[in-house]
Amino acid sequence: MGQEIGNVGLLNLTKATEKSISGINKIENVGMILYTKDNKHLISRLNIRNIGQSVEVPEEYSVINGKLTINKGFFR
């Protein structure tokens, strides 16, 4: 039996693969899903119920979720 996950604020699938999601049977209550054009097919394979919003992001984008400190080193 695979993993069942519930109550996810942000589900970031931008780097997800068939292999990385293979052990998940179901996900419930997701606030937002981030995905790319090349992996949006994974959303239907995850059997996700109750999605607030889904957003396609370009593959070259990096998603930072949490605190980010920007200083001189960041821009180097």
Number of C-alpha atoms within 10 A of each C-alpha: 6 9 11 13 14 12 11 14 13 15 14 15 18 22 12 14 12 11 7 10 15 12 13 15 15 15 19 16 15 20 15 16 20 18 23 19 11 12 16 18 12 15 15 8 14 17 13 16 12 11 15 12 11 16 12 15 14 12 13 8 9 10 10 7 8 5 6 8 6 8 8 6 7 8 6 5
